[in-house]
């Protein structure tokens, strides 16, 4: 083992720490790109099934890139959360195990949204090619079902907040600064508040992700230290 500013870096976990830090950084970059693409677009989250079919037909590439960034990049965080286990488990196995398993499960749930969003692309292509108004109406009805799946509040956001809570509880006596742990606990609190506000504010409830992104950036930096910084004489 080697030490750097109080950090313990077992050599057998170096690759995982490095991949975890890179994954977290790449994910943060994707969130910034996603937010920018969303802000500069004229996309209306209140569109119905027919509205989505026509909008996607006119912005097909934008939609596919955006959804790829929103959903596909969640896979980047799987090694990040995996890397937290060997870092935190020696001091708190229970909270670490619960938090890591919940966090990875949450990433899988996010990725599972791919069928509805890609299904809308397929229906949009069929809608454009439809020869009759009756065929278009049937496709619009199918799109309505997929839009309903997209708009319903699933467990993934709340699950992520709970996962961060358990991980942060384990961080309090680890190599992570206590400020990171308390930021994670705060992230859980604001995730619950955000979820409760969704029926009122709609997509704006995602403001709580600002806390998560800052917490994730701190985690990425610590994993970078564990994976790359070596002992100095």
C-alpha positions in Angstrom: 0.0 0.0 0.0 1.0 3.6 -0.5 0.0 6.8 1.3 -0.7 10.2 -0.1 -2.1 12.9 2.1 -3.7 10.3 4.4 -5.1 8.3 1.5 -4.7 4.5 1.3 -4.5 3.2 -2.2 -4.3 -0.6 -2.5 -2.7 -1.4 -5.8 -5.3 -4.1 -6.7 -8.0 -1.4 -6.9 -6.0 1.2 -8.8 -7.7 0.5 -12.2 -11.1 0.6 -10.7 -10.4 4.0 -9.0 -9.2 5.4 -12.3 -12.1 4.1 -14.4 -14.5 5.3 -11.7 -13.0 8.8 -11.7 -13.0 9.0 -15.5 -16.6 7.7 -15.6 -17.8 10.4 -13.1 -16.0 13.2 -15.0 -17.4 12.0 -18.3 -20.9 11.8 -16.8 -20.7 15.4 -15.5 -19.6 16.6 -18.9 -22.5 14.8 -20.5 -24.9 16.5 -18.0 -23.5 19.9 -19.0 -24.0 19.1 -22.7 -27.5 17.8 -22.1 -28.5 20.8 -20.1 -27.1 23.1 -22.9 -28.9 21.2 -25.6 -32.1 21.3 -23.7 -32.0 25.1 -22.9 -31.2 26.2 -26.5 -33.9 24.0 -28.0 -37.6 24.7 -28.4 -38.7 21.4 -27.0 -41.8 21.5 -24.9 -41.9 18.8 -22.2 -45.7 19.1 -22.2 -46.1 17.7 -25.8 -48.6 14.9 -26.2 -48.1 11.8 -28.2 -48.8 13.4 -31.6 -46.7 16.4 -30.7 -43.8 14.2 -29.9 -44.1 12.4 -33.2 -44.1 15.6 -35.3 -41.3 17.2 -33.1 -39.0 14.1 -33.4 -39.6 14.0 -37.1 -38.2 17.5 -37.4 -35.5 17.1 -34.8 -34.6 13.4 -35.1 -30.8 13.7 -34.6 -31.2 16.1 -31.7 -33.6 13.8 -29.9 -31.4 10.7 -30.3 -28.2 12.5 -29.2 -30.0 14.1 -26.2 -31.5 10.8 -25.1 -28.2 9.0 -25.5 -26.6 11.6 -23.3 -29.4 11.6 -20.7 -29.8 7.8 -20.5 -26.9 6.0 -22.0 -24.2 7.8 -20.0 -25.6 6.4 -16.7 -23.5 3.3 -17.5 -20.5 5.5 -16.9 -21.4 5.8 -13.2 -21.5 2.0 -12.6 -17.7 1.7 -12.1 -17.8 4.9 -10.1 -20.1 3.5 -7.5 -18.3 0.1 -7.7 -15.0 2.0 -6.8 -16.6 3.3 -3.7 -17.0 -0.1 -2.2 -13.3 -1.0 -1.6 -12.8 2.6 -0.4 -15.6 2.7 2.2 -16.4 -0.9 3.1 -13.4 -1.5 5.4 -15.0 1.1 7.8 -18.7 0.6 7.2 -19.6 -2.4 5.2 -23.4 -2.2 5.7 -24.0 1.4 4.6 -21.5 1.0 1.8 -23.1 -2.2 0.5 -26.6 -0.8 0.6 -25.6 2.5 -1.0 -23.6 1.0 -3.8 -26.2 -1.7 -4.7 -29.0 0.9 -4.7 -26.9 3.4 -6.8 -26.1 0.8 -9.4 -29.7 -0.4 -9.5 -30.7 3.2 -10.1 -28.4 3.5 -13.0 -29.9 0.4 -14.6 -33.4 1.9 -14.0 -32.4 5.1 -15.8 -31.0 3.1 -18.8 -34.3 1.1 -18.9 -36.0 4.3 -20.2 -34.3 3.7 -23.6 -37.2 1.6 -25.0 -39.8 4.4 -24.6 -37.7 7.2 -26.0 -36.4 5.0 -28.9 -39.9 3.7 -29.4 -41.0 7.3 -30.1 -38.3 7.6 -32.8 -39.6 4.4 -34.4 -43.3 5.6 -34.2 -42.3 9.0 -35.6 -40.7 7.4 -38.6 -43.8 5.3 -39.2 -46.0 8.4 -38.7 -44.2 10.3 -41.4 -44.5 7.3 -43.8 -48.1 6.5 -43.0 -50.4 6.7 -46.0 -53.7 7.5 -44.3 -55.0 9.7 -41.4 -56.3 6.5 -39.7 -52.8 5.0 -39.7 -51.4 8.3 -38.3 -54.0 8.4 -35.6 -53.2 4.8 -34.5 -49.5 5.7 -34.3 -50.3 8.8 -32.3 -52.2 6.6 -29.8 -49.3 4.4 -29.4 -47.0 7.4 -28.9 -49.3 8.6 -26.1 -48.7 5.4 -24.1 -44.9 5.9 -24.4 -45.1 9.6 -23.4 -47.1 8.5 -20.3 -44.2 6.2 -19.4 -41.7 9.0 -19.8 -43.7 11.5 -17.7 -44.7 9.3 -14.8 -42.5 9.7 -11.7 -40.6 6.5 -11.3 -38.6 5.3 -8.3 -35.2 6.0 -9.9 -34.7 9.6 -8.7 -35.7 8.8 -5.1 -33.6 5.7 -5.2 -30.6 7.7 -6.2 -31.1 10.1 -3.3 -31.4 7.2 -0.9 -28.2 5.6 -2.4 -26.3 8.8 -1.9 -27.5 9.0 1.7 -26.2 5.5 2.6 -22.9 6.1 0.8 -22.4 9.5 2.5 -23.1 7.9 5.9 -20.2 5.6 5.2 -18.0 8.5 4.1 -18.1 10.2 7.5 -15.1 8.3 8.9 -13.3 7.5 5.6 -10.7 9.1 3.5 -13.4 11.4 2.1 -13.7 14.8 3.7 -16.6 15.1 6.1 -17.9 18.0 4.0 -18.5 15.6 1.1 -20.4 13.3 3.4 -22.6 16.0 4.7 -23.2 17.3 1.1 -24.4 13.8 0.2 -26.8 13.8 3.1 -28.1 17.2 2.0 -28.4 15.8 -1.5 -30.8 13.1 -0.2 -32.9 15.8 1.6 -33.3 18.0 -1.4 -34.0 14.9 -3.6 -37.0 14.2 -1.4 -38.1 17.9 -1.6 -37.6 17.8 -5.4 -39.7 14.7 -5.8 -42.5 16.2 -3.7 -42.6 19.3 -5.9 -42.7 17.5 -9.3 -46.5 17.6 -9.6 -46.4 21.3 -9.1 -43.2 22.4 -11.0 -42.8 19.7 -13.5 -39.4 19.1 -15.0 -38.0 22.0 -12.8 -37.9 19.5 -9.9 -34.6 18.3 -11.3 -32.9 21.3 -9.6 -31.9 18.9 -6.9 -29.5 17.3 -9.3 -27.2 20.3 -8.9 -26.4 19.0 -5.4 -25.8 15.5 -6.8 -23.5 16.8 -9.5 -21.4 18.8 -7.0 -21.2 15.7 -4.7 -20.3 13.5 -7.7 -17.5 16.0 -8.7 -16.0 15.7 -5.2 -16.2 11.9 -5.4 -14.5 12.0 -8.8 -11.6 14.1 -7.4 -11.1 11.7 -4.5 -11.1 8.7 -6.8 -8.6 10.5 -9.0 -6.3 10.9 -6.0 -6.7 7.2 -5.0 -6.0 6.1 -8.6 -3.2 8.4 -9.8 -1.5 10.2 -7.0 1.5 8.4 -5.7 3.5 8.6 -2.5 5.9 11.5 -2.4 9.2 11.1 -0.6 
